[in-house]
Each structure stands twice: as structure tokens, then as C-alpha cells.
Amino acid sequence: MQLETALLVGVMFTVATYLVLQHSFVRILFGFLILTNAANLVVLAMSGRPDGKHAPVVLDPSAPMVDPLPQALILTAIVIGFGVAAYLVFLLYRLFLDQKTTNAAELYQEAE
Amino acid sequence: MNWPVLPILLPLLTAVVTLFWWRPGVARRWFVAAAAAAQLAVAAWLVSRTFAGHTFVLGLGAWPAKLGIVLVVDLLSAIMLSLSTLIALATVLYGHAETALRVEHPLRTPLTQFLIMGINLTFCTGDLFNLFVAFEVMLIASYALLTLEADDWDIQHAFPYVAINLFGSALFLCACGLSYMTFGTLNFAEIAMRAGVLGDDIRVQLLALLFIAVFGIKAGLFPLYYWLPNSYPTLPHPTAALFAGMLTKVGVYVLLRVFATVLPHDLTFAHTLLAWMAGATMLLAVIGAISRNFIRGILSFHILSQIGYMVLAIGFFTPLSLAACILYVVHHIVVKASLFLIGGVAMRLNRTDNLDRMGNLWKHTPWLGVLFLFQALSLAGLPPLSGFWGKYLIVVVGVEQHQYWLVGASLLASILTLFSMLKIWNGAFWAPSDAPVEKAGRRWQGMTAVVAGLTCISLAIGLGAEAVVQIATQAAEHVLDQQGYAQTVLSYLGTNAGGALP
């Protein structure tokens, strides 16, 4: 796996965790979006180094091709992440409508 | 006849039909009940065939194992399928008895069927990424059911559930990617063969730890169970029974499947970690149960403490302990679901869930008290009820392995479980109180009838424990037999495959 991608994924997980622990709903939402993107990037990097290889389209049968299976996995994962993100947006919006606040600390302050 | 696809196809068809057949009515209820009964019949047939030694394999689209998705139903999968369809049928019938037609929400039935489809897909699949997809189907259906008719107070507790499970999903995706890189394939049988070659390699150990984190979030192991105790009490009782009975056991099933069938058997660090996390879960969760004051809260914490027993058995990792785990899973699913349903009947009779304001149920409905006593003592582990046999086998294996601290922890957790059950018994049934008991209407009788059915099954498991232990032992042997599993899956595709080979 390429070193640069590994470092990028590490940075993205850090940023996502930091954002999810913030007070504002919008930042929490962004944190989860970056989290799903980081996980998808890990799977993409499993295709191997793209140097000297073609995209997974059979134009020239003799040329080496990047591994297409992780790219298929990522498509599924992106769609699933998109669905869950849509649900999360509505959940946070409903919390805002009920409690009239977008501050997560205030919301959970007096919970057990 | 493609049997492995039926447990997934039937709930899907039922869900789609009830999405179009939108208006709640008696005919729609009969249809759903008939569909649930048909699913149970298919699962029972699968159990009988796999017990006779036949493992079902279905390569979807006839692709070879390295590229395609395989559905594999062996004895353990068939047992779990039969339990999930049984609990689904029970909660469907209980929900019909509990909710009047005019207040029934039409979306609840399709969402429940989608949830059951996700659960069944988890049990049948033979591919790691398909397992991820099945988890997601199950989780998204559970998110929707959690918030379906929730009021302002309950919605707050849905958010930690979604957040923690999203982290689990992201980690599972990373684990799938890393597995693909390490093993070159995502099929369970192929991974088993290639991981066997790698053995105790550091990459395999890291993958095992990542899997423990992901499946620990799903099953509810110690530092990762925060999402459960606050969110399950907000659910209406039939849905709570389905969640409590099945969702965490999916985590236990996946731990069994991955650690026994897929990963090599000499990962002692991972197994020891599982055992100690389970020990902590048992004790801390039961202390949490004692701290709560309302029935659903106490029962939610109990789920976690009993999960501790099952994962402790996985952590010991001998054939007998895996059989004990399977036996305990069978016992616990039935008992936990019926306890939640009993709590539902009690809440309908007393109009409240809070133990301070409940009471007098033994005087007015002694049969309900008897059912509760059977199930509560079974949970605590009184012989000859079903809970005793699982705990006894786990203690025997623990003493054989000289893990005296963990055995002591498990016995202490049993005593504390009994104590918290007595708290419910006193608060709701036995102690003198002036709480009103409303027995108007025939709804609570239908609900009690469903509970009585589940309790009879639980008693049958307890009194016929020898048969169940034999089935569980055979299932454990199948699960541990990586060579046989790989041979069955890969040889099937070898004779019938028509897809391209790389």
C-alpha cells in the first residue's frame, strides 16, 4: 500500500474523530462524512500501486490492469455510506427541531 | 431448489408486498403472520437437513469462489436461522395482539421484515464483504425502527446508537480492505486456507484484533457497549424483544464464524483478549442492571451480561466451549425475547414500566408470574432450566483451563443476575403495593399466550438439554472443521461453475 495514501488515511481518521467529538451538529456530520471517506480510501488503496497500469477497462488485453475488485467494493460502500449519511442528517435535524439547539453538549448534559 | 436463498428472499418479498399493501388491515396481518410461519418452516427444514450432515452451498450467479458471493448454510447457520425466524414470528404475533389496527404504523412491518432479511443474510453468507453489506442492511433497518414512532425524549438516545455503529461500519470496511490485501480473496473458505498457511503472522493477528473491535461493538463487549443500555429501553416491546433477542447474537455468531472457521486456531492473544473482555462485560453489565429502576432498563443491561458468557466461551476456544456457546445462544435468544414480552404485558397491565409504580401482578395474574419466574430463574441459571446447562458447561471448561478468576467472575455475575431479577419480581409481582391493575380488554391475554408459547419452548430446551447439547456439539464441530468447510464450498463451485477464471 502506498505510503502517502496510508498517511492521508491516518490524517483523515484523526480529523474525523476530532470533528465527531465537537459540540456543533454540523461539525459532527462533517466528521462522519470524512470517516466514511477515509474507510473507502483504505479499500481503494488495496488495488495496488497504479504506476504503469491501466484503469480496469479492457482496451488492450496485454497491458497490466489495476485490480478491479476493490473498486467494486467501494461503490457498494459509498452507496451505503450515502444512505446512512442521509439518515443521520434527518436524525440531527429532528433533534434540532425537538430541542431547539444544535449544541450536542447542551443536549446530553442532563442525561444519565 | 436453491434453499440457502429462501431465508433471505422470503422476508424481502414480504417487505416489498407490505410496502405496496399499505393500509393496515386484518388480511394484511394474516399475510404477515403466514409469511413468518413459512420462514420458520423453511428454517426448521434446513436444520433437519444440515443435522443429517448435508451443508448447503449456493454460488450466486455461478461465479467461482474467488470472485463471486457464496451462500453457505451449515448446522450453526441453520440453528441461528431457526431462532431468528422463531423470534420474528413471536414478535409479529405479539405485535398483532398488542396494537389496535387504527394505531398501527404501516411502516413497522416492512422495516421489521427488512431487519430479518439482514439478520438472515448475516447467517447465510460465506463472503466477508457480503457480511459487511448484511450488517449494514440490518443496521439501517434498526436505525429506522429505533426512531419510527419515538417521542422527543427517546430520539436523543438514538444518536449515540447511530454514531457508534457508524464507527463500527467504517472499521469493518477497513478490515475488509485489509483482509483482501493480506489474503487476496474475501471468501471465507479461501481465507481459511490461505490464513492457515500464514498461521500466527502479525498481519493475521492485527486483523483478528480489528475484527474483535468491530464485532465487539456489534455484540456488546465491555468498553464498546455504550450504545445499547440507553437505546433499547426506548423501543416498543415487540421490537425490543426482536432487537434484544437477535441483534447482539448476530455479533456472537460472527465472532464464532470468523474465529473458528476463517482465522487460524492458534491466535492465543486474540482469544485471551476476548475472554477477559467478556469477563469484564459480565460483571460491569450486571452491576448496571441492578442500578436501573424500570423493567426494560434492567433487561437491556442483562443482554450485555449474558453476551459476556457467550464470548467467554468463545475465548476459551475448545470444542466443548464452542458447543457451550451455541447452547447458551439458543437458550438466551428465547429467554431474553420472552422476558421483554413479559415486561410488555406487565406494562400494559400496570400502565407503567417503572418498578416503583408497579405491583400487585401476582394477585391478579398469577399465570404471568409463573411464566416470569420460569424465565427469570432460567436466566439466572437454576437447574433444570435451560440457563443452567450452558453456564455449567462454561464453568467446566473454565476449570479445565485453570482460568479460576474468570470462572469466579461468571459465578458472581450469576448471583447478581438473580438479585436483579428478584428486584423485578418484588417490584412488579410479589411485594404489597397499591398500584392499579387494569385487566380490561382481551389484548393482554393474546400477548400472554405468545409468551406462554415461548416459555414452553424454553422449558423444552431446558428439560431436553441432552438433545440440544448434541446438536450444539455437532454444530461446533462443523464450525471448527476448516478443511471440510473449504472442501465443500470450493468443490461445489468446481463442478458447476460457468464463470471466467482470472
Interface residues (C-beta under 8 A of the other chain):
Chain A: M1 V20 I28 F32 L35 T36 A38 A39 N40 V42 V43 A45 M46 L69 P70 L73 T76 A77 I80 G81 G83 V84 Y87 L88 L91 L92 R94 L95 D98 Q99 L107 Y108 A111 E112
Chain B: L67 F129 F132 V133 E136 L139 I140 Y143 A144 T147 D152 I155 Q156 H157 A158 F159 V162 A163 L166 F167 S169 A170 L171 L173 C174 C176 G177 L178 Y180 M181 N230
